Amino acid sequence: MQRVVLHLDMDAFYAAVEIREDPSLGGKPLIIGHRGRRGVVSTCSYEARKFGVRSAMPSVTAERLCPEAIWLPGRMELYAGVSREIRRLLGEYSPLVEPLSIDEAFLDLTGIAPDLERGRALAARLKARIRAAQGLTASAGIAPNKFLAKVASDLEKPDGLVVLEPDRLASRLWPLPVQRLWGVGPRTAERLHAVGIRTIGDLLRAPEGALARVCGPAGAAHLRALARGEDDRPVVPDREAKSISEERTYGEDLEDPDEIDRAILARAEGVARELRRAGLVGRTVHLKVRTGDYTTWTRAASLRDATDLAAPIVEAARQLLRERVRLGGRGVRLLGVGVSGLAPGGSGQRGLFPDAAEEKARRAALAADSIRDRMGDAALTRARLLRPRRKVPAGPGEASSLPSVD
């Protein structure tokens, strides 16, 4: 039976959702991200990409390349909701769906599609259903393994559909930059370029000893296998989460202790809500703090009981900051809160007598979740998180509040 793997990648996902919500943005250079010297581009429309703007690019660079761009800060709750609807559609086509991020996933169609051409037909139907249901386009790659399917989905973006058969590697894979091989980052690429290896085809033609000297015998064997189109990794559905975290980089360093405390509360609230959404509880709280001079602390503490509520997470993070971080008067450039040691909610040994205060807090949190799900994040917030009147307008900007997608 021929193996058939589909890789689906939504086109400029955050930007496409914003254009769907406001059609007047269509055809214009649109950037999702935060402006300023610490901002980062999360994604952008294809009109902005024509100017050289790319995801993960510093915002100051993007502003210089495309000064006429429209900037939006992004609405993660909206994008996550759209992603969940698309994920449900994917599950109708295969029981083996491996999400890679909010906007892409692998599907194993082996046995569902008897060959790659039938896989193409299924991919075309899936793309059409996503367009009809969500008003969004996706690019798809069909191939006998995950690596080739991922490469194929990127060959004819946007709205592409490419089948990459093994007998077409010489024309479609080997001319690509060597950076397209998994495991070749900027530093490895620089070393490969230094010995004349710039394309995947160059890597295959290079003497085995020369390649091994650059990336070691095991690394050389791995890269050669990918270049030959070999990848036997399975599609793994329902990948188990190991931790849930949320962090922000701020446009201006947080120096006021009260401002830092509100940031901890906001991050803990987001993590607790994601835990409840996933039906998980966590036992270990993590705090990450980076100052303006790039000094970074990562600290962790275990709770007595696993939780999905913000209050114990906040208290643990505050204690970590108070007792195990030495700011020394420096401002906070980045702050993150996370939880690990995850388990399904309700698992583990329960106390003989329920904690009335905890049960009341959980009911309140679930009610708040329901309101925000229906009416948006801005519909309900803690009074503690309302910004006070102060000299700087609107408070320090959050410079990178969304993950980058391309």
N, C-alpha and C positions, 0 to 999 in steps of 0.2 A: 504494500500500500504506500503510495507516494505521500510524503509529509507535506502538509500545506499550512503555512503560517501567514497570518495577516497582521500587519502593523498599521494602526489607524492613528493619525495625527491631525488634530484640529488646526485649521489655518488661522494664525495670528489670533489665538483664542480670545484673550481678554478684549483686544481691540474689536474683533468681530462681534462680540456680544454687545459692546457699547454702540456699535454702528447699527446693530439690529434694534436696540432700544431707542436710538435717535438717528433715523435715516439721513438727517441733514449732515451727518458726519461722513457719509459715504463719499468716496472719491477724494478725500482730503487726507493730508499727512497727519495721522493721529498717533500720539505716544501715550502709553499707559505707564505712569511712574511719577516720581516727585522731582521737581526742578531743584536747582541749586547745586552747590559744590559737592555735597555728599549724596545727591540723588543718584538713582540707578534706573535705567530703562527696564521695565518688566517685559514689555513687548510693544510692538508698534504695527501699524497698518502697512500694507505693501507699498502704499504711496510714500510713506516715510522711509521705507527701506531703499527706495530708489535714490535717496540722498546719502545712503551709507549708514543709516541708523540701524542698530542691531540690539537685540535683547542683551541684558547685562552690561551695556555700555554706560559709562559715567554720563550723567545728565548734562554736564557742562559741554561734553563733546557732542552730544546729540543736539543741543541748542545751537552750537556753532555750525554743525552740518545742515541743520534744517530749522532756521530761525522762524519760519512761518508755521511750524507745527502747532497743532492743538494738543494741549496736555490735559490729561485726566488722571486723578489719583488712583482710580481703580476701586472696585466694589467686590471684595473677595467673597462675600456671602452670596451675591448674585451669581458669580462664576461657579462657585461650588454647587449651587443648586442646579445650574444647567449641566454641569459635569455629572451629577448624580442621575439626571434624566437620560443622558447619553449612555451612561454605564448600564442602565436598565435595558436599553435597546441592544447593547452589545451582548448582554446575557441571553437574549433571545436567539442569537446566532450560534453560540457555542457555550458549553458549560465551563470551558477553560479560557478564562479572561484574566490576563495579568496586567493590572494597571501599572503604568510607569510614573505617571504624574497626573495632574488634574486634567490634562488635555491630550493624553496619548495612552495607548494600551496595545498589547499583543492579544490575538485570538488564535487558538489552535483549531484549525478547520479540518484536521486530518480525520478521514472517515466520514465527515459531513460533506466535503467536496472531494471527489475521487481524484482530481488532478488540479494543476495550477490554473488551467483555463476555467474550470468550474469555480475555483476560488475567486477568480476575477469577477465572475457573474454575481457571486454572493456579495463581494465587496461593493460592486456597483449598486446593488439593491440596498445595502446598508447605508451607503453614502446618500442615496436618494431619500431614505427614511429620515436620516438626520436632517437633511435640508428641509423636508416637509414638516417635521415636528418642531425643529428649533430655528429654522431660517439661517443655518450656518453651513459652511462647506468644510470638508475634511479631505485630506490626502491619504491614500492607502497604498501599501506595498504588499505584494503577494510573492512568496518565495518558499523554498523548501526548508528554511531555518530562520531564526530570529534576526541574526545579523544582516542577512541579505534582505529580509523584509523591511528592516529599519532603513537600510540604505535606499531601497526602492521607493519608500514613501516620500523621500526627500528629493527625488530626482526631477519631479515635474510639478512642484508646488507653484501656486495654490490649486486646489481642486483636482489634484492628480490621481491617477490610478495606473500603477506600473506593475507588471509581472516581470520578475527577474529570474529567468531560467539559468541553470548552470552553464548552458552553452552560449550565453550572452555576456559572460564575465569580462571577456577581453575587450568588448566594446563599451560596456556600461560601468564596470567596476574598476578595472585596472587604470583607466585614465584619471581617476579621482585623486585628490590630494591624500597623502599618506595619513594625514590627521583624521580621516574618516574611519580608520581602523580603531576599534575599541582598545584602549590601553595606550594610545599615542596622544599624550598631552603636549603642551607647548614646549617643555624642556626636552622630551624625547624627540619631538619633531625637529627641534633645532639641531640635535646631535645627528639625526638621520640626514637632514639637509646638508650638514657639514661633510658627509661622505657621499654626496650626490644622489641621495634617495629622496625624491620629492613626490612621486606618485606611488600608488599601490603596485602598479606594474614594475616600477623601478625596484621596489622591495623584493618582488619575486625574482627579478633578474640578478639581484646583488649576490655576490659570493656568500655562502653560508657563514664562513668564518668572520667576514667583515660585519655582517648583521649581528652575530653573536657578541662581537666586541663592543657594539653600541648598546645593546639591551640585554645581554646575557643569553645563554643557551635556551633557557626556558622561555624567556620573552621572545626570542627569535622564532622559536617553534610555534608559539601562540600567534604571532603576527603572520607568519607564513600560512598557517592553517586558515585564518580569516581571509587572507588575500586569495586563497584557493576556493573561497566560498564554503568553508567547512565550519560548522557550528552545531554541536549536538545538544545544547542546553534546552531543557524542556520549558514550555510555557507553564508558569507556576501561578495558579489562581489563589486568591485570598491570602496574599502574602501577609504574614502576621506582623503587626506593628510592634516595634520594640520600644518606642517612646513617642510622646507627643509634646511638641514645644512650639513656642512663639517668641520671636525676637524682633526688635526694631532698631534701626540705626537712625539717629536724630540729626536734623539739619543743624542744630546748635546744641552744644553740650548741655546736659541737664546738670545744673549746679545747686539748685534749691533742693534741700532734703525732702520737702513736701512734694515737689515735682517728681523726684525719683521714686518716692513711695507710691504716688498715683500711677506711675509707669509700671511698677511691680504689680499693683492691683489690676491694672488693665490687662497685662499679659497673663496673669493667673486666671482672670475671668475667661479669657479666650481659650486657654488650655482646658479649664474645667468644662466649658461648654462642648469642646471637641470630644472630651472623654465621654460625656453623656450621650452625645450624638452617636459615638461608636459603641456605646454599651460597655464601656471599659471603666475600670478603676485603676489607680496607680499608687505605688507605695513610696517611691523615691523622688524627691523634689530636687531639681537642678536649677542653679542660678548662674547666668553668664553675664559678666560685666566687662566692658572695655572702655577705657578712658580716652581722652583726646590724644594722648601720646602713644596710643595703641598698646598700653599695658592691659593684659587680659586675665581675668580670673574666671575659672569654672569651678563651682563648688556644689556639693550634693549632701543631702541629709535624708534619712529614712523616717517615715511616719510610723506611728504605732499601728494605725489601721489604714488600709488602702482606701482611697477616696476618689470621688468625682466632683467634689465641691470646692469652690474657690477659697473659702476661709482657711482651711488647714494648709492649703498650698501657699497662700499669701503669708501666713504666719511663719511657715518654714523658710520661705524666701527672705522675709524680713530679717529673721534671725541669722541666716547665712550672710546677708549683707552687713549686718551689725557686728557679727563676731568673727567673720572669716574673710572680709574684704577690707583693704586699707586704701581708701581713696586719697587720703592725705590732701584734701582740698581740691583735688582734680575733678573736673566735670565728667559726666557719663556720656560717652559717645554712642555706645550700644548696650542694650539691656535685653536679656532673654530669660524666660522662665520655661521649664519643661518638667515632665513627669515620666519616669520609667518604672520598671517592675510592674508591667501591665497585666491585668487579668480580667476575665469577664465580670461584669457587675453582678453582685450577689453570690460570687464564689467565695470559698474560704469559710472559716468558722465564724459564725455570728454570735453576738452576745446573747445571753439569756433574756435580758431586758432591753428592748429597743431604746435608743437615745432619743428622747422626745424632741430636743432642740435640733438634732441632726435631721430627723425626719421632717420637721417643719422647714428647715433650710432647704432640704431636697425638694419638697413640694413647691416652695417659692421659686427655686431655680428652674424646675421643669415648667412652671407657669410662665416665667420670663422667657425661656427658650421658645415656647409656643408663640408668644407675642412677637418675638423677633423674627421667627420663621415666617410668620404671616405678614408682618408689617415692616420688616427691615431692622437692621441693627440700631438705627437712630430712634426707633420707637420707644425704647426703654433703656435707661442707663442708671448706674448708681449715682447718687448725688455727689459722692466723693470724687467721681470722675468728671464732673462738670467743671469746665475751665473757669477759673476766677478772672475777674477783671485785673489786668496788669499791663505793664508798659509795652511789652512786645506783642505785636498783633498775632492772635490765634495760637500763641504758644509755639514751642519748638516744632518744626515740621518733622514728620516721620519720613526719613529719606528713602527707606526701602521696605515698605510694608507688604509687598507682594513678592511671591517667588517669580523668578524670570521664566518666561516660556518663549519658545520660538516655533 
